């Protein structure tokens, strides 16, 4: 009995009849469509039975031609078997669907985002308010009838507010002081607003506000050809841009049914691990600066610049690189590039050891991070943690091992884990992950396969310039692909990679046109940031900065 048949058998026992249930498979993804009125009991059943313990993502889609125009899409995951299931429910214009916050706490922000973007109302949600658009915004921007060129500017900022303001009774014996931290604050790095209520130096209540860097990533993807989306992915987590390129390209390639050449796979692994290292460098270096340790920041960023020089030699850019193409990588690596990767890798190893000596046993660093902002592994799963923050809590989940791609299963590396999920464990996990990434780079860069760096499928990849300028076939091939674009088969896919902050997933719906009908980015730090008030409540105001830095929140990914 295959996976979907097992689920069907289980649900038959629970619900007796499966009227309105539709089971299917799209590009290798198991999919279950259910009546909206059954979504809450279904989710409880799937979780309580142990079949799926993790809500990986929740989003919406708009099909105006349907009687029930909206779809709510749930991506479920099992942290033990690594199985996945996509559950979908249709919702009409003036209908509601039950909230599933009672099943997974992490549904909170995802439901708010879906409400904000589409206007879908989740019945039973305790705080169904906008989350990415501002308080003056009219309409729902991801609906198909919302004009992509319609901009709405915000002229003022909401006063300090908290989610439980409607039911909160202030203690008259407490002298509570509201404090606004950000978005224009050095430690929030310019785009994160944290609001706290203090009793002395202790946080009584807290709240966060998003949307100060909303880039409309998903809306823009609907109006651009598939290859034109690549530069937009750079600007999600801009601290490790190639990993975003890789995650998106891998999803589209899976829809197209193509496998990129071994040399391109190896190069993507090298780029991904270099990106993981520099992303962790930003996290550790900036976190240390926020807590007063400036020296490490300068030293770490010197290493980061060496990696940027490798990117520059490959594509001409440093930060937002756009160095991938669907089908491979954009350019043939220049002669000696892999050897230079190995040289820089040796410098990185020395640098990691220096940072290890500088911070790991540093008394001030330990006192500022150990026992601060901890979270249990059970609570981390409830919120939807992935990546280093989840591994620091004690669960060694990493897609490079759980669902290997690009030959990761042939490489020798370990997955570090922590025990307490506090700031210090998050630091230790990232430090060890950098060491493991250097091991991976050594193995791959010394054994890069020969062959081409991109597939030569004329319906997917542009011809080389010598062919465009040298013969009519190349010119016409270039012209037709630019005009008509890549056209994946009709269907939908969810595909994920292990990015620096955790699972970076792309849910793509194709209508066989040259542009994605719907493209959803599952951002790792969006789920993680939900827990931030819980992590800092009851702690000191100084700990806010330590916890914020340790979570490695990247606003371009958070707000999209």
Number of C-alpha atoms within 10 A of each C-alpha: 7 6 11 17 11 11 16 16 12 16 17 12 10 13 13 10 10 14 9 11 15 14 15 12 15 14 15 13 17 18 22 20 19 19 17 20 14 15 20 16 15 18 21 17 18 16 19 12 11 12 20 22 22 23 27 26 24 23 23 26 22 20 14 14 8 10 11 16 15 23 21 20 21 23 20 23 20 17 18 12 10 13 16 21 23 22 22 23 21 23 22 16 14 9 14 16 21 16 20 22 19 14 19 20 19 29 26 22 23 21 28 23 22 23 20 23 22 23 21 24 21 21 13 14 17 12 14 19 15 22 21 22 22 21 13 12 15 9 14 18 21 23 20 17 11 13 11 15 7 8 9 11 10 11 7 9 9 8 8 17 17 16 15 13 9 8 7 9 8 10 8 7 6 10 11 18 13 16 15 18 18 18 19 13 14 11 20 20 17 14 21 24 20 22 21 26 23 22 17 13 13 18 24 19 21 25 21 22 20 20 19 17 16 17 17 15 20 19 22 18 22 19 16 14 20 22 22 16 23 23 17 20 29 24 23 25 27 19 22 28 27 28 29 31 28 29 22 28 25 25 22 28 18 16 24 17 11 15 16 19 20 19 20 27 23 21 22 21 23 23 23 25 24 28 25 24 27 24 24 25 25 19 22 25 22 24 25 21 16 18 18 11 17 14 13 20 19 14 15 22 16 14 21 20 14 17 21 20 15 21 23 15 13 19 18 13 15 18 17 20 23 26 25 24 24 25 23 28 27 17 14 16 17 10 8 8 16 20 12 13 21 18 12 18 22 13 13 24 16 12 17 20 12 14 19 15 11 14 18 14 10 11 9 12 18 15 11 18 21 17 15 23 26 24 22 17 21 13 16 26 22 21 24 25 29 28 24 33 31 29 27 30 26 21 24 20 23 22 19 18 17 16 15 14 16 18 13 17 13 11 14 10 18 15 16 20 24 22 16 21 28 24 28 25 26 29 26 19 25 28 21 16 23 22 18 19 23 22 18 20 24 17 17 20 20 12 12 16 16 10 10 15 22 23 18 16 11 14 14 20 21 20 18 14 11 10 15 17 11 11 10 11 13 18 18 13 17 21 14 14 18 14 10 13 21 23 21 23 15 13 15 24 23 26 22 21 24 25 30 27 27 23 24 25 24 23 21 20 22 20 15 14 16 21 24 25 22 21 24 21 23 25 24 27 26 23 26 25 22 21 19 19 19 16 20 27 21 16 17 17 20 14 21 23 18 23 23 22 24 24 22 23 21 22 25 22 25 23 23 24
